[in-house]
Amino acid sequence: MFKDHKRLAATDTLIGQGTLGEGIIKCEASLRIEGEYRGDIECKGDVVIGECGIARSNITAKDITIAGNAFGDIVANGRLILTSSGQLTGNITANALIIQEGGKLYGSCQMVQTADSTNRPQNGPEPAPRREKDSNVKETKEKSRQAG
């Protein structure tokens, strides 16, 4: 009746407003911080620091969104979004970085390309190299130089 090989569903973790947490968090699913957390965070999912959230943490996660305050170094294997209300004091290593108008970054940023992103298509096609269509174009340019 019950399957022994049943896979557990990923559950999001919430540190609610008014909560203070300390230690090390390692999680498989997403994490949202609306309270305050002090300690390192390693997350295979996404991390969101809400507008009321404060993280005094070094954070490693897939995608990270900061709408509150974060103090520490950030490693985003995907993208880091710093919203208009977000403030980050620390260094960033990310594949993609989005800072909305009003967002504050006090630190440095290093852009890296993960193996996953190398397989993604670019935003648009690369422009074709410029080349002369035929010798008539070259002759016309030469005549223009001689006349002018």
Contacts in CASP RR format, 6 or more apart in sequence:
PFRMAT RR
TARGET T0000
AUTHOR 0000-0000-0000
METHOD contacts of the structure
MODEL  1
MFKDHKRLAATDTLIGQGTLGEGIIKCEASLRIEGEYRGDIECKGDVVIG
ECGIARSNITAKDITIAGNAFGDIVANGRLILTSSGQLTGNITANALIIQ
EGGKLYGSCQMVQTADSTNRPQNGPEPAPRREKDSNVKETKEKSRQAG
10 28 0 8 1.000
10 29 0 8 1.000
10 30 0 8 1.000
11 29 0 8 1.000
12 29 0 8 1.000
12 30 0 8 1.000
12 31 0 8 1.000
12 32 0 8 1.000
13 25 0 8 1.000
13 27 0 8 1.000
13 29 0 8 1.000
13 30 0 8 1.000
13 31 0 8 1.000
13 32 0 8 1.000
14 31 0 8 1.000
14 32 0 8 1.000
14 34 0 8 1.000
15 21 0 8 1.000
15 31 0 8 1.000
15 32 0 8 1.000
15 33 0 8 1.000
15 34 0 8 1.000
15 35 0 8 1.000
15 36 0 8 1.000
15 37 0 8 1.000
16 32 0 8 1.000
16 33 0 8 1.000
16 34 0 8 1.000
16 35 0 8 1.000
17 34 0 8 1.000
17 35 0 8 1.000
17 52 0 8 1.000
17 53 0 8 1.000
18 34 0 8 1.000
18 35 0 8 1.000
18 36 0 8 1.000
19 34 0 8 1.000
19 35 0 8 1.000
19 36 0 8 1.000
20 35 0 8 1.000
20 36 0 8 1.000
20 37 0 8 1.000
20 38 0 8 1.000
21 36 0 8 1.000
21 37 0 8 1.000
21 38 0 8 1.000
22 37 0 8 1.000
22 38 0 8 1.000
22 39 0 8 1.000
23 38 0 8 1.000
23 39 0 8 1.000
23 40 0 8 1.000
24 39 0 8 1.000
24 40 0 8 1.000
24 41 0 8 1.000
24 42 0 8 1.000
25 31 0 8 1.000
25 37 0 8 1.000
25 39 0 8 1.000
25 40 0 8 1.000
25 41 0 8 1.000
25 42 0 8 1.000
25 43 0 8 1.000
26 42 0 8 1.000
26 43 0 8 1.000
27 41 0 8 1.000
27 42 0 8 1.000
27 43 0 8 1.000
27 44 0 8 1.000
27 45 0 8 1.000
28 44 0 8 1.000
28 45 0 8 1.000
29 43 0 8 1.000
29 44 0 8 1.000
29 45 0 8 1.000
30 43 0 8 1.000
30 45 0 8 1.000
30 46 0 8 1.000
30 47 0 8 1.000
30 48 0 8 1.000
31 41 0 8 1.000
31 43 0 8 1.000
31 45 0 8 1.000
31 46 0 8 1.000
31 47 0 8 1.000
31 48 0 8 1.000
31 61 0 8 1.000
32 47 0 8 1.000
32 48 0 8 1.000
32 49 0 8 1.000
32 50 0 8 1.000
33 47 0 8 1.000
33 48 0 8 1.000
33 49 0 8 1.000
33 50 0 8 1.000
33 53 0 8 1.000
33 54 0 8 1.000
33 55 0 8 1.000
34 50 0 8 1.000
34 52 0 8 1.000
34 53 0 8 1.000
35 52 0 8 1.000
35 53 0 8 1.000
35 54 0 8 1.000
36 53 0 8 1.000
36 54 0 8 1.000
36 55 0 8 1.000
36 56 0 8 1.000
37 54 0 8 1.000
37 55 0 8 1.000
37 56 0 8 1.000
37 57 0 8 1.000
38 56 0 8 1.000
38 57 0 8 1.000
39 56 0 8 1.000
39 57 0 8 1.000
39 58 0 8 1.000
40 57 0 8 1.000
40 58 0 8 1.000
40 59 0 8 1.000
41 47 0 8 1.000
41 55 0 8 1.000
41 57 0 8 1.000
41 58 0 8 1.000
41 59 0 8 1.000
41 60 0 8 1.000
41 61 0 8 1.000
42 60 0 8 1.000
42 61 0 8 1.000
43 59 0 8 1.000
43 60 0 8 1.000
43 61 0 8 1.000
43 62 0 8 1.000
44 61 0 8 1.000
44 62 0 8 1.000
45 61 0 8 1.000
45 62 0 8 1.000
45 63 0 8 1.000
46 61 0 8 1.000
46 62 0 8 1.000
46 63 0 8 1.000
46 64 0 8 1.000
46 65 0 8 1.000
47 59 0 8 1.000
47 61 0 8 1.000
47 63 0 8 1.000
47 64 0 8 1.000
47 65 0 8 1.000
48 64 0 8 1.000
48 65 0 8 1.000
48 67 0 8 1.000
49 55 0 8 1.000
49 64 0 8 1.000
49 65 0 8 1.000
49 66 0 8 1.000
49 67 0 8 1.000
49 68 0 8 1.000
49 69 0 8 1.000
49 70 0 8 1.000
49 86 0 8 1.000
50 65 0 8 1.000
50 66 0 8 1.000
50 67 0 8 1.000
50 68 0 8 1.000
51 67 0 8 1.000
51 68 0 8 1.000
51 85 0 8 1.000
51 86 0 8 1.000
52 68 0 8 1.000
53 67 0 8 1.000
53 68 0 8 1.000
53 69 0 8 1.000
54 68 0 8 1.000
54 69 0 8 1.000
54 70 0 8 1.000
54 71 0 8 1.000
55 69 0 8 1.000
55 70 0 8 1.000
55 71 0 8 1.000
55 72 0 8 1.000
56 71 0 8 1.000
56 72 0 8 1.000
57 70 0 8 1.000
57 71 0 8 1.000
57 72 0 8 1.000
58 72 0 8 1.000
58 73 0 8 1.000
58 74 0 8 1.000
58 75 0 8 1.000
59 70 0 8 1.000
59 72 0 8 1.000
59 73 0 8 1.000
59 74 0 8 1.000
59 75 0 8 1.000
60 74 0 8 1.000
60 75 0 8 1.000
60 77 0 8 1.000
61 75 0 8 1.000
61 76 0 8 1.000
61 77 0 8 1.000
62 76 0 8 1.000
62 77 0 8 1.000
62 78 0 8 1.000
63 76 0 8 1.000
63 78 0 8 1.000
63 79 0 8 1.000
63 80 0 8 1.000
63 81 0 8 1.000
64 74 0 8 1.000
64 76 0 8 1.000
64 79 0 8 1.000
64 80 0 8 1.000
64 81 0 8 1.000
64 94 0 8 1.000
65 80 0 8 1.000
65 81 0 8 1.000
65 83 0 8 1.000
66 80 0 8 1.000
66 81 0 8 1.000
66 82 0 8 1.000
66 83 0 8 1.000
66 86 0 8 1.000
66 87 0 8 1.000
66 88 0 8 1.000
67 83 0 8 1.000
67 85 0 8 1.000
67 86 0 8 1.000
68 83 0 8 1.000
68 85 0 8 1.000
68 86 0 8 1.000
68 87 0 8 1.000
69 86 0 8 1.000
69 87 0 8 1.000
69 88 0 8 1.000
69 89 0 8 1.000
70 86 0 8 1.000
70 87 0 8 1.000
70 88 0 8 1.000
70 89 0 8 1.000
70 90 0 8 1.000
71 88 0 8 1.000
71 89 0 8 1.000
71 90 0 8 1.000
72 88 0 8 1.000
72 89 0 8 1.000
72 90 0 8 1.000
72 91 0 8 1.000
73 90 0 8 1.000
73 91 0 8 1.000
73 92 0 8 1.000
73 93 0 8 1.000
74 80 0 8 1.000
74 88 0 8 1.000
74 90 0 8 1.000
74 91 0 8 1.000
74 92 0 8 1.000
74 93 0 8 1.000
74 94 0 8 1.000
75 93 0 8 1.000
75 94 0 8 1.000
76 92 0 8 1.000
76 93 0 8 1.000
76 94 0 8 1.000
76 95 0 8 1.000
76 96 0 8 1.000
77 95 0 8 1.000
77 114 0 8 1.000
77 116 0 8 1.000
78 94 0 8 1.000
78 95 0 8 1.000
78 96 0 8 1.000
78 114 0 8 1.000
78 116 0 8 1.000
78 117 0 8 1.000
79 94 0 8 1.000
79 95 0 8 1.000
79 96 0 8 1.000
79 97 0 8 1.000
79 98 0 8 1.000
80 92 0 8 1.000
80 94 0 8 1.000
80 96 0 8 1.000
80 97 0 8 1.000
80 98 0 8 1.000
81 98 0 8 1.000
81 100 0 8 1.000
82 88 0 8 1.000
82 97 0 8 1.000
82 98 0 8 1.000
82 99 0 8 1.000
82 100 0 8 1.000
82 103 0 8 1.000
82 104 0 8 1.000
82 105 0 8 1.000
83 100 0 8 1.000
83 103 0 8 1.000
84 100 0 8 1.000
84 101 0 8 1.000
84 102 0 8 1.000
84 103 0 8 1.000
85 102 0 8 1.000
85 103 0 8 1.000
86 102 0 8 1.000
86 103 0 8 1.000
86 104 0 8 1.000
87 103 0 8 1.000
87 104 0 8 1.000
87 106 0 8 1.000
88 104 0 8 1.000
88 105 0 8 1.000
88 106 0 8 1.000
88 107 0 8 1.000
89 106 0 8 1.000
89 107 0 8 1.000
90 105 0 8 1.000
90 106 0 8 1.000
90 107 0 8 1.000
90 108 0 8 1.000
91 107 0 8 1.000
91 108 0 8 1.000
91 109 0 8 1.000
91 110 0 8 1.000
92 105 0 8 1.000
92 107 0 8 1.000
92 108 0 8 1.000
92 109 0 8 1.000
92 110 0 8 1.000
93 109 0 8 1.000
93 110 0 8 1.000
93 112 0 8 1.000
94 109 0 8 1.000
94 110 0 8 1.000
94 111 0 8 1.000
94 112 0 8 1.000
95 111 0 8 1.000
95 112 0 8 1.000
95 113 0 8 1.000
95 114 0 8 1.000
95 117 0 8 1.000
96 111 0 8 1.000
96 117 0 8 1.000
97 109 0 8 1.000
97 111 0 8 1.000
99 105 0 8 1.000
132 138 0 8 1.000
END
